[in-house]
Amino acid sequence: MAFIPYSCQNIDDDDVAAVVAALRSEYVTQGPAVVAFERAFAARHAVEHAVAVANATAALHIGCLAFGVGPGSRVWTSPNSFLSSANCALFCGAAIDFVDIDPATRNLSLDALRIKLEAAAASGELPQVLIPVDFAGLPADLREMRALADRYGFAILEDASHATGASYLGRPVASAWADATVFSFHAVKIVTTAEGGLVATRDAALAQRLRLLRAHGMTRDASEMDGASEGPWYYEQQLLGYNYRLTELQAALGLSQLRRLDTMHEQRIALADRYDRLLADLPLRLPARLPDRVSAWHLYAVEIDAARSPAPRRQVFEALRAAQIGVNVHYIPIHTQPHYRRLGFARGDFPAAENYYAGALSLPLYPALSHAQQDRVAAVLRQALAA
Ligand SMILES: *Cc1c(COP(=O)(O)O)cnc(C)c1O
């Protein structure tokens, strides 16, 4: 039987034609397709500025830098995320810390955040930037975080790597509340440019800093220069930037993918609803449903309820893999990684994230997953949980 991955890219003939056209055009590095992709992405998410970069890790890095994160800064994020959500602070020489998750949403817990902020305010150790993560595509509690950010004076850099096309309080992610929002276009994500990322923001000055940081800190725009132009060749380096550009080939693919975002989102929603029905009676905690937000459904992550299931997660995982079903686990809590333990974190520091991880299982979910394949996943899972 054919292997069913947990996620995979969705490439059609229009995507192929778009990349070929870009390849035959005058530009292959940064040119008009990057600008068109940024504009289309910003329009779809109702946000003024979009800065496309090589990947979301680079986006998180320059996002931190644009907020002035450096040695002496503190950055907080969720332990239930991919490594980049925390690594970006370390890239800047800043200190990282975590806020435990809400077991229902698996997103950074508002209650834990409030408690930690109160303690940090008392000890003078408030964060400069908070990086909430929209886990599995479910938007974090951004409205309440905005109020806390205004009260305590930190910036919100939302990691929406899972959440392209999601909405919160009736508005697209990135259109309100966060100061800047990061997206990923890695092959397993909602839309892909093979590798790619983006920072969206409503702040024009922040967007300009992000553009400088994306390309060596260099400008050819006279309005951004210290000195007078010495001629048509003249450029200035204004700050220490990187080469984090997205290519024309990738942007052409992204632009083509974006045209199918809403269709693919509907397919993901329908499959998630179907999983809810197929799995309702199993000893699992299913993804949260909240009336005020629409998940992008990057992942359909379930949690095996150890109290009700005789089978441990490892056994269930291996039974599914043996049946050619590509389940996965998102995420090993970041603070338990050896690199982070060497920084002083320990198992037990963020118990809700650790408990969730102990039973977590991401089931296959992508637009082209057929009902027959989904039925097979549910049947094998049912059998494995009973064993
Ligand atoms: C995928 C992912 C990233 C990193 O994305 P890249 O584009 O691969 O660098 C960061 N954060 C989260 C939550 C992710 O899922």
The ligand as an SDF file (V2000), in Angstrom:
LIG
                    3D

 15 15  0  0  0  0  0  0  0  0999 V2000
    8.4850   25.3860   10.0290 C   0  0  0  0  0  0  0  0  0  0  0  0
    8.5530   26.2790   11.2090 C   0  0  0  0  0  0  0  0  0  0  0  0
    9.5460   27.2480   11.3760 C   0  0  0  0  0  0  0  0  0  0  0  0
   10.7450   27.3360   10.4720 C   0  0  0  0  0  0  0  0  0  0  0  0
   10.3810   27.4670    9.1600 O   0  0  0  0  0  0  0  0  0  0  0  0
   11.4900   27.3920    7.9970 P   0  0  0  0  0  0  0  0  0  0  0  0
   10.8000   28.0860    6.8700 O   0  0  0  0  0  0  0  0  0  0  0  0
   11.7070   25.9330    7.7510 O   0  0  0  0  0  0  0  0  0  0  0  0
   12.7030   28.0890    8.4660 O   0  0  0  0  0  0  0  0  0  0  0  0
    9.4620   28.1110   12.4610 C   0  0  0  0  0  0  0  0  0  0  0  0
    8.4730   28.0170   13.3450 N   0  0  0  0  0  0  0  0  0  0  0  0
    7.5050   27.0810   13.2370 C   0  0  0  0  0  0  0  0  0  0  0  0
    6.4200   27.0480   14.2460 C   0  0  0  0  0  0  0  0  0  0  0  0
    7.5260   26.1800   12.1740 C   0  0  0  0  0  0  0  0  0  0  0  0
    6.6020   25.2350   12.0880 O   0  0  0  0  0  0  0  0  0  0  0  0
  1  2  1  0
  2  3  1  0
  2 14  2  0
  3  4  1  0
  3 10  2  0
  4  5  1  0
  5  6  1  0
  6  7  2  0
  6  8  1  0
  6  9  1  0
 10 11  1  0
 11 12  2  0
 12 13  1  0
 12 14  1  0
 14 15  1  0
M  END
$$$$
